[in-house]
Amino acid sequence: MSLHDKKSLTTISLPEAVKRPGVGTLSVAGKELEFERNEQLVRLFGSAAMFNHGGGKFNDIDLSNALAKIRELPCVVIQPKYSVNSIKHQMLQNIGISASDGALIPHIADFIPDLLLIEKATPEDQEILVNGSRLKVQKGDERLAIKVFDIKHTSESNPSYCAEIAMYSLMLANWLESQPSLSKRFYVSANAYLWTLKKQGESSIDALENKIKRTPAECVSALIDDSEVTYLRYYLGAVRQFFEDVSRVIKVADISPDSWKSLDWHVVSSCSNCDWLGDKRHLGKAQHGCIDNARDSYCITSASDSGHLSLIPGITRGAKKTLELNSIFDASSLSTSMGHPALQQHTMLKKEAGILPAKTKAILDNQLDKDSSAVIASLAGYSNLQLFVSINFDASAGLLTGMSVSGLVTEYISGVSPTRFSAVPFIVDEKTLEAEWVALEGLLSQIADNIERAEQVLGKKDIKGQIHIWESYSQIWWECNLNCVNACR
């Protein structure tokens, strides 16, 4: 994010933003997807869809006017626009920003979510309050729920998209509070959604469009089924953090025009989408000159020229701070730090203490090297019981979605086939901690049952076992003596 528009960057001596090739193409594809889905909603909801279509596109509509004109429920409002700039100071105070920091926050532009779903309140719903907390909707509440949807040209949700929805929702709650006539009729629901491409090919909305008759409830159900829940309880706190970061950066910028250069920085994988990263490998040749002419203004080239510690893979921001507190300020110093006490003061550094200096030197010298003292660990020669545990994890929700366990028992006797345990699945039916624990408890119980069955098959207690956990990017083999696995029972 930049606090300046593109034209003003050069006038205040800031480096030019260098976007990756293809970003424009992705943006166009996203706009096309929004247009297609908006048209689909208009066909589905008919007169219950509120929109402004003209000039071959969907235009923004004023949210206060749209809410005042609602006559049918449920209904959808396409590209609603609302502003909190006139209540900026009160809004910032509501979410916990101090008056001094709030005074630094610049003009806040209008918010335009892709879609709002308006429907009757349900007892299990939660309302988002102006401070970002949530309150259960009471039975008999006659207000209407406003649920925020955002259309994304992506196969699945991610934390950045969920945080964006959290911003829309919390700002909408504050805007609604400033509209007395509307706040009596509506509330912002904590149930918000990302309409992604996840259900492409098996879309409930596509299937519903083929039906001759359909009810409004079916339309809402299909829309929600095609979307992903954003679990705002995890992301509403990020809104306050965002505004705190804005005020912090502005305080530094107010010191002098070049004060941004003194900001603490560190290159990690999450920097990949930054316009000031300066990774020429992913840029067109026409953009190389822009970076070469201002190498100290882009993080990759600046890190390379200065020997920044983030040049070394695996060095986290915390590890870097630990090294700097011990006067190891760059990669060159790290390459000669074998045995330095600083390498025992941080988890990552302690783990890599034996090889980190040599690894750093090899990177700086651009020479392959090897650790002659390294020992490659291997698994035991055999195991009587092998259990195969498969686990699927939803990173955006922070929850497991399903698990299964299978296995085999063998004594390695020629001509005797192993006794095999069929796969037993455990599905997390709902995205809640309670449902996750039910499935996990079932998995652990099944593992304990398999251990007991193995003991019965082999007729002995002292058996060796192995649990194989397969994951899409890594493979972990756990070698254990099953006498130590009583915790599973």
N, C-alpha and C positions, 0 to 999 in steps of 0.2 A: 504494500500500500504506500502511496505517496500523498503527502499533505499539499502537494503542489500540482497544478496541471502541467501538461507537457511543455507548453509555450513558456511558462515562467521558470522552468528548471535552469535554462542557460543564463537567464538574467540574474540569477542569485548564485551563480557559480556552482551549481550542483551537476553531477554527471548525467549524461543522457541515459534514459531507460532503454535497455536493449532487450527486446522481446525475442523469444525463440521462434524460428520458422515454424509455421503451421498453427500458431496460436490464433491467427486471424481466421484460418480455415475452421478451426474448432469453434470459434465464436459464431461464425456463420451457420455451422451445423446446429449449434445450440439454438439459435434464433429460429431456424427452420423447424426444429422439433417443437419449440414452444408454439409456433403458428399452427402446426398440424394438430397438436393436442388441444389447443384452444378451440379450433374448429370442431374437433371431436366432442368437446364438452358442450358446445352450442347445439350440436345435433342431439346429444343425449338429454340435456336438461331443458332444451327448448325455451319457453318463456320464463323459466326459472334461472336462466343464465343472464347475468347483467354484464354488458360489455359495450365497447365503442369500436366499431369496425369501419375503417375508411382508408382510402389510399392504398389498398392491398395489404393492410396490416391491422393488427389490434392496437388501439391507442389506450393510453392511460385514462382512468376515470377517477373523479373525485370520490373518495371513500365516504365522506359524510353524506353526500347527496345519494350515493348508492344505498347506504344503510337506511336512510329515511324513506326510500321508495320500495323497500322489500314488501312484497305482497304474497309470495309463495315460499313454502318451505318443504324440503330443503332447497337451497339455491346456491349458486356459485357466483362470485364476483371476480371477473378477469382483469388483471393488471390494475388493481386499486392503488391509488396514490394518497399518502398522508404525510404530514410533516410534524416533527417535534421541535423544530428550531425555535418557535415562539415560546416554548416551555422548556427550553434547553436547560436552564439553570435548575429549575425544579426537578426535571427528570434526572439530572446528574446527581442532585442531592438525594433523590429517592433511592438510587442504586448504590449510594455510599461514597460518591466522589466529593472530596472536600471543596468548599467554596473557592479556595485559592487555586486548586487544580482545575476546577470547573471553569474558572474565568479564562483559562488558557485554551480551552477547547474551541476550535474554529467553527464556522458556520456548518451546520449539519444539513446535508442535502435531503431531498424528499426520499421516502422509502416506497418502493414499488414491488411488492411480492408478486409472483406470477399468478397466484390464485388464492382466494379465500372461500372456504366452505362454511355456509351459515346453516345451522340446524338447531333443533330443540336441545335443551340441556338434558344430560343423563346423570343419574345419581353417582355413577362411578367416575365421572369426569373430575378434573381439577382445573381451577382457575389460576392464571398467572397474575400475581399482584405486581404493583408498580415497583416494588423493591427486588423483584426477581424470585421471591418465594412463591410457594404454591398452596392453594387452599381448596379443600374438598368441596365440591358443589353439593349443596344440601338438597334433599328430596323436596320436591315441590317448587324449586327455583324456576321462575317463569322466564328468566332471561334467555336469550339465544346465544349459543356457543359460536365463536369465530375460530375456525381452524385454519392455520396457515399451511399452504402447499407451495413447494418450489419445484420447478421442472428442471431436471439436469440431464445433459447428454453424457451419461456415464452408466456403467454397468452396475454400480452399487454405491451406497452412500459412504461418506468419510467424515472425520471429525470437523474439517473445515466447512463442509456444506451444512452440517448440523449446527455449528456455531453461527453460521449465517442465518439459519432459521430462528435460532435463539434471539439474535439481534432483532429480526423482524417482529417476533412475538412480544418481546419485552418493550420495544419502542411502541408497538401497537397498544399494549396495555396502558402505557403512560399517556399516549394520545387519547385513548378512550376515556381515561380518567378526567381529562381536560374538557370533555364534551358532556356536560351534565345530562342533556336530553338523551344521549345515546348510551351512556354508562348505566342508565337505569334499565335499558333494554338488552344490552349485550355484555358479554365478557369474553376474554381471550382464553381459549382452551390450551392446556398443556399438551394436548394431543396434536402434534404437528407432523407433517410428512414431507418426504422427498419423493417425487414422481420420477423415477429413473428408468433405465432400460432393462432393469432386472427381469421383468416379466415379458420381455419381448418374445413373441412366438407363442406365448400362452397367456396372453392378456385377457383379463376378465372383461375389460371395457370393449375390446374387439369382439369378444363373443357376445356381449350384450347388444352390440349394434346390429347383429344379425337376427335378433329377435324382433318379431313384428310388434309385440306389445311388451312394455317394460314399465315398472313402477319407479317413482322417485327414490324409494328406499333401495331398489336394486342398483340404481345409478350411483348412489353414494357408496354402497357396499363394493361395487366394482372399482370405483376410484380408489378407495382405501386399500383394496386388495392388490391393486397394481402399484401401490406406493410403499415406501419403507418408513417405519416409525423412527423419529429422530431422538427420542428419549431426552427431552429438553432438560430434565433434572440434572443431567451430567454437564450441560453446556451453558446454562443461564449464567453461571458464575464467570464465564469467559467474557461476557459483555462488559462487566465492570473492569476486568483485567485489561480489556482493549482500551477503554478510555483512560485508565491509569497509565498505560504505556504511551498513549498519545500525549498526555500532559508531560510525562517524563522526557520524551524526545523533544518537545517544544521548549522545555526549560533549558536543555542543552543547546538547542539551536539559537536561543535568544542571547547566549553568551557572545558569540561572534559568528560571522558568515561561514567560517571554516570549522566551527566547533563540532560538527557532525563527524569529522575525521577522528576525534578523540573518543568516540563511543566504543564501548567494549563490543567486540564481535567475534564470531566463531563459526566456521563453515561446517555444516552437518548435512545429512541427506535431506532434511526438510527445507533446505535452501534451494532446492532444485528449480522451483518456479519463480524465484526472485529475478527481477529485471536487472539487478545490479550484481548478479553472481559473477558474470564474466567468463563463463566456461565456453571457450571458443569451439570446443568439439561439437557443441550442439547449436552453433550459430552459422549463418551464412557467411561466405567470404566477404561480402560487402560490409558486414558488421565488425570484422576483425580489426579494421583500421580504427574504428571508434574506441575500441578497448585498448589497442596498442598505444594510442595517443594519450591515454589517461590511465595507465596501468595501476596507479595507486588509488584509483577511484572505484575499482571493481575487486571484489573479495578474492577471487581465484588468483588473479595476477598479482594482487598485493600480497597475498599469502606466499606465493612462489618467490617473489622478489625479497620479502622480508624474512623468510624462513619461519613463518607463523606456525605455531604448534598444531593447528588444525590440518596441516599438510600430512600429518601422520594418521593413517586410518585407525579408528578406535579411540582416539583421544577425545573425550567428552569435554563439555564446557567445565564441568566440575573438576575433572582431572587437570585441565589447563590452569584453573585457578590455584589448585594445590601446587602445581609446579612453579607458577609465578610467585607464590608466597615463599618459595624456597629458592628464589633467584634463578630459576630456569625459565628464561623468557622466550626462547626460540628453539627451533629444531636442532640447530648446531650445538647448543648447550646440552640438549637432551641426548644427543648422540654420544656424548662423553660422560654420561651420568651414571655409569654402572656402579652399583653399590651405594648410590646416594640415598640418604634417609627419606627423601621426599617420595621415593618409589614405594615406601611402605605406609604411606599416609592416606591412600585412597584405594578403594576396592579395585578399580580397573588397573591402576598403576601397580598394585601389589601382585595382581594376577600376571601381569606382563613384565614384571621387574627383571626377570632373567634374560629377556630377549629384546625388550623395548629399545635400549640404546643401540644395539647392533642393527635392529630393524630400521631405526631412524637413519643411521649412517648409510645403510644400503639404499634407502630412498633418496637421500641427498646426493650420493655418489652415482645414482642410477646404475647400480651394479647388483647383480644377483648374489645372494649369499646364503649360507646354510648354517644351522646350529649343530655343530659336531657333537654337542653333549645331549642333544634331544633324545628322548626315549619315547618310542611309539607304543602306547598301551594297546593291548589286545584283549579280546574276550576269553573267558575260560574255554578249555578244550571241548566241553560238552555241557549240555543241560538236559535234565530229564523232562522238565516242563517248560514249554514255550507258550507264552500268552501274547496275543497280538491285539493291542488296544488302539482303536482308531478314534480320533477326537476331531470334531469340527467346531471352529470358534468364530463368532461374529465380532470382528474388531470394533465396529462402530457402536455396537450395544455393550461391548465388554462382557459378553455372556457366551456360554457354550450353547450350541444348537443341537448337538447329537453326539453319541458315543456308541461304540460297539466293542465286543471282546470275543475272540475266538482263540483256539489253541490246540496243542497236541501234547501227548505224553508218550515217551519212548524209553526203553532200556538199551537201545542200540544192539538188539539181538538179531542176528542175520535170519531173514525169512519171517520175522515177526513185524507186521505193520504197526505203525504208531496208532494209538487211540486218539481220535480227533474230537475236539469240542466244536460244535457248530457255532457260527457267529450269532450272538445275542445282541440286538440293538436296543438302545435307550434314547428315546427322542425327547428333547425339551419342548413340550407342547406350547409353552408361552414364554415370552421374553421377560421372565421375572426371576429373581434370586431363589424364590421358593420352588419354582418349577425346575430350575437348574439343579438344586440340591436333591430333589426327588430322583432325577435321572442319575446324578452322580452317586447317590447312595445305592441305587440299584446296581450300578457298574461295580462298585466296591464289593457289594454282597456277592455278585456273580464271580468276581475274581477269587473271593474267599471260598466259594463253592467249588471252583475249578481246582484250587489247591487241595482241598479235601478229597476230591475225586481222584486227583493224581496220586495222593498218598494211598488211597484204596486200590487203585490199579497196580501200583508198584509194590504195595504191601510193606512200605517202610516210611519212616518219618523224615529221615535225613536225605532229602532230595535237593538237587540244584535246579534253579529255575531262571527263566529269562523273560523279561517283558519287552516287547518291541512296540514302540510308539512311533507311528508314521505320521509325518506332517508334510505339507506340500513343498516346503523349502529345506527341511532338515530331517534328519533321521537320528533318533536317540535309542540306543540299546541299553537297557538297564540290567546289569548282571547282579543277581542277588542270591543269597542262601535263604531258602524259604523258611528256615527256622526263625528268621528275623522279620517275617511278614505278618506277624500276628495282629498288627494294627489294622489289617484289612478285614479281620474276622469280627 
